Each structure stands twice: as structure tokens, then as C-alpha cells.
């Protein structure tokens, strides 16, 4: 049984990374459509890695035994890089929320004066401030949780890569 578990660690870690990513993006959609949270500009950007990374992982999982090993490694590295990007986006957004650094001027409180020409249609525009935390749990905002989940996905993908490498390593010829 232990041998069976270790032989499938790469696939289980990849599947867990996919499921975790899928639950995360479904949670983001749920918080928007049923929870009433309105995504800001940075929130929208944080979803993009899931839209790219999850299809890559789905293809890897669907074609698991049919992919050449080199293609598998490349696809896993691409997926890992996409979720490293997601970590960056989550940390950046959380930093904007905590006022560690400025965010985009389109969605943060800049303190600049308001031009009266911009008031032509106030009812049509609802700007959600990127530097305002809409929801948090245990002192961590959704952007912070995105960074943590993305980090866990990257760790799982690295574990899968390392396990695959361990199992396919061939001794050097003497």
C-alpha cells in the first residue's frame, strides 16, 4: 500500500492542486454572485492565473499517461509559473490593501482633487476601491488568501515534479 501511495504522489499532488484551484475560483465567483462582494480591478486580475493555470492542469490530468515525459515537465512548469504569478498578484493586492505600497490610480484612493468634468454620469460608474478590504477572516483578506492558496498550489506542483523526477531518475552509466 505504501508503495502504491508513493508511486501516485505526483498525480495526487497535481489533482489536489487542480481541485484547490478550482474551489478557489468557484469561491471567488460565489462571493461575487451570491455573497454580494464586488471585485475591484486587482481582484479581476487575480482571477486570470486560474483561467490559464486550471486548463493547463486539466490537460495534464486528462492526458496523464499519454504525454511524453518532457511535455509533462514543461506543462507542469508552465502551470507552476502561472501560479507563482498568482502569488505575486495576491501579495501585491494585499500590500495595496494594507497600504504597504500604492496600487493602480484607477482603483485606489489617491487624494487627488476631483475634476468636475468627470461627474457627467456618476450613476453609471461604480468604482470599487482596491485599497479597501471588503472581507477578511483571521485578519487576512481575500487577496491574502489567494496568495496563500496559490503558494499551496505551487508547493503541490513542486512536490509532483520532484516525485516524478525521483521515480524517473536513472543511474548514470559508469
C-alpha positions as CSV (number, residue, x, y, z in Angstrom):
1,X,0.0,0.0,0.0
2,X,2.8,2.4,0.9
3,X,4.5,1.7,-2.5
4,X,1.2,2.4,-4.3
5,X,0.8,5.7,-2.5
6,X,4.3,6.9,-3.2
7,X,4.0,5.9,-6.9
8,X,1.0,8.0,-7.3
9,X,2.2,11.0,-5.3
10,X,2.8,13.1,-8.4
11,X,-0.7,12.5,-9.8
12,X,-2.4,13.0,-6.4
13,X,-0.5,16.3,-5.7
14,X,-1.4,17.5,-9.2
15,X,-5.0,16.5,-8.8
16,X,-5.1,18.2,-5.3
17,X,-3.6,21.4,-6.8
18,X,-6.3,21.4,-9.6
19,X,-9.1,20.8,-7.1
20,X,-7.8,23.5,-4.8
21,X,-7.5,26.0,-7.7
22,X,-11.0,25.1,-8.9
23,X,-12.5,25.5,-5.5
24,X,-10.8,28.9,-5.2
25,X,-12.1,30.3,-8.4
26,X,-15.6,28.9,-7.7
27,X,-15.3,30.6,-4.3
28,X,-14.4,33.9,-5.9
29,X,-17.4,33.6,-8.3
30,X,-19.7,32.6,-5.3
31,X,-18.6,35.6,-3.2
32,X,-19.4,37.8,-6.2
33,X,-22.7,36.3,-7.4
34,X,-24.2,35.1,-4.1
35,X,-22.1,36.9,-1.4
36,X,-22.5,40.3,-2.9
37,X,-18.8,41.2,-3.0
38,X,-17.9,43.3,-6.0
39,X,-14.4,42.6,-7.4
40,X,-12.1,45.5,-7.8
41,X,-9.6,45.9,-10.7
42,X,-6.9,43.9,-8.9
43,X,-9.4,41.2,-7.9
44,X,-10.3,40.7,-11.6
45,X,-6.6,40.4,-12.4
46,X,-6.1,37.8,-9.7
47,X,-8.5,35.5,-11.4
48,X,-6.6,35.4,-14.7
49,X,-4.0,32.9,-13.5
50,X,-6.8,30.5,-12.6
51,X,-8.3,30.9,-16.1
52,X,-4.9,30.0,-17.6
53,X,-3.5,27.6,-15.0
54,X,-6.5,25.4,-14.4
55,X,-6.9,24.4,-18.1
56,X,-3.2,23.5,-18.2
57,X,-3.6,21.3,-15.2
58,X,-6.8,19.8,-16.5
59,X,-5.0,18.8,-19.7
60,X,-2.1,17.4,-17.8
61,X,-4.5,15.3,-15.7
62,X,-6.6,14.2,-18.7
63,X,-3.6,13.2,-20.8
64,X,-1.5,11.9,-17.8
65,X,-0.4,8.6,-19.3
66,X,-0.3,9.8,-22.9
67,X,2.0,12.8,-22.5
68,X,5.7,12.4,-23.3
69,X,7.6,13.0,-20.1
70,X,9.3,16.1,-21.5
71,X,5.9,17.6,-22.4
72,X,4.6,16.7,-18.9
73,X,7.5,18.5,-17.3
74,X,7.1,21.6,-19.5
75,X,3.3,21.7,-18.8
76,X,3.8,21.4,-15.1
77,X,6.5,24.1,-15.1
78,X,4.2,26.4,-17.0
79,X,1.3,25.7,-14.6
80,X,3.7,26.3,-11.7
81,X,4.9,29.6,-13.2
82,X,1.3,30.7,-13.7
83,X,0.6,30.1,-10.0
84,X,3.8,31.9,-8.9
85,X,2.4,34.8,-10.9
86,X,-0.8,34.4,-8.9
87,X,1.2,34.5,-5.6
88,X,2.7,37.8,-6.8
89,X,-0.7,39.3,-7.7
90,X,-2.2,38.2,-4.3
91,X,0.7,39.6,-2.3
92,X,0.7,42.9,-4.3
93,X,-3.1,43.3,-3.8
94,X,-2.8,42.5,-0.1
95,X,0.0,45.1,0.2
96,X,-2.2,47.7,-1.5
97,X,-5.0,46.9,1.0
98,X,-2.6,47.3,3.9
99,X,-1.2,50.5,2.4
100,X,2.4,49.0,2.2
101,X,2.6,50.4,-1.4
102,X,0.4,52.3,-3.8
103,X,-2.0,50.5,-6.1
104,X,-3.3,51.5,-9.5
105,X,-4.6,55.0,-9.6
106,X,-7.8,53.8,-11.3
107,X,-8.9,52.0,-8.1
108,X,-7.2,53.4,-5.1
109,X,-7.7,56.5,-3.0
110,X,-5.2,58.9,-4.4
111,X,-6.2,62.0,-2.6
112,X,-6.2,64.0,-5.8
113,X,-8.8,66.6,-6.5
114,X,-11.8,65.7,-8.5
115,X,-12.4,67.2,-11.9
116,X,-16.0,68.3,-12.3
117,X,-16.0,67.1,-15.9
118,X,-15.7,63.5,-14.6
119,X,-19.1,63.9,-12.9
120,X,-21.2,63.6,-16.1
121,X,-22.6,60.1,-15.3
122,X,-21.9,59.2,-11.8
123,X,-24.8,56.7,-11.6
124,X,-23.3,54.5,-14.4
125,X,-19.9,54.1,-12.7
126,X,-19.2,52.2,-9.5
127,X,-15.6,52.1,-8.7
128,X,-14.6,49.5,-6.1
129,X,-11.5,50.7,-4.3
130,X,-8.6,48.2,-4.5
131,X,-7.1,49.5,-1.2
132,X,-10.3,48.8,0.8
133,X,-10.7,45.3,2.3
134,X,-14.2,44.1,1.6
135,X,-13.9,40.9,3.6
136,X,-11.4,39.3,5.9
137,X,-11.1,36.3,8.2
138,X,-8.4,36.0,10.9
139,X,-7.0,39.3,9.7
140,X,-6.4,38.0,6.2
141,X,-8.2,39.5,3.2
142,X,-9.3,37.5,0.1
143,X,-6.2,38.8,-1.7
144,X,-4.1,37.4,1.1
145,X,-5.9,34.1,0.9
146,X,-5.4,34.0,-2.8
147,X,-1.7,34.4,-2.2
148,X,-1.7,31.6,0.3
149,X,-3.8,29.2,-1.8
150,X,-1.5,29.9,-4.8
151,X,1.5,29.2,-2.7
152,X,0.0,25.9,-1.7
153,X,-0.7,25.0,-5.3
154,X,2.9,25.8,-6.2
155,X,4.1,23.6,-3.4
156,X,1.9,20.8,-4.6
157,X,3.1,21.2,-8.2
158,X,6.7,21.2,-7.0
159,X,6.1,18.1,-5.0
160,X,4.6,16.4,-8.1
161,X,7.6,17.5,-10.1
162,X,10.1,16.2,-7.5
163,X,8.3,12.9,-7.1
164,X,8.2,12.4,-10.9
165,X,11.9,13.2,-11.0
166,X,12.7,10.8,-8.2
167,X,10.8,8.0,-9.9
168,X,12.2,8.5,-13.3
169,X,15.8,9.2,-12.3
170,X,18.1,6.7,-13.9
171,X,21.5,5.9,-12.6
172,X,24.4,7.3,-14.6
173,X,26.2,4.8,-16.7
174,X,29.7,4.1,-15.5
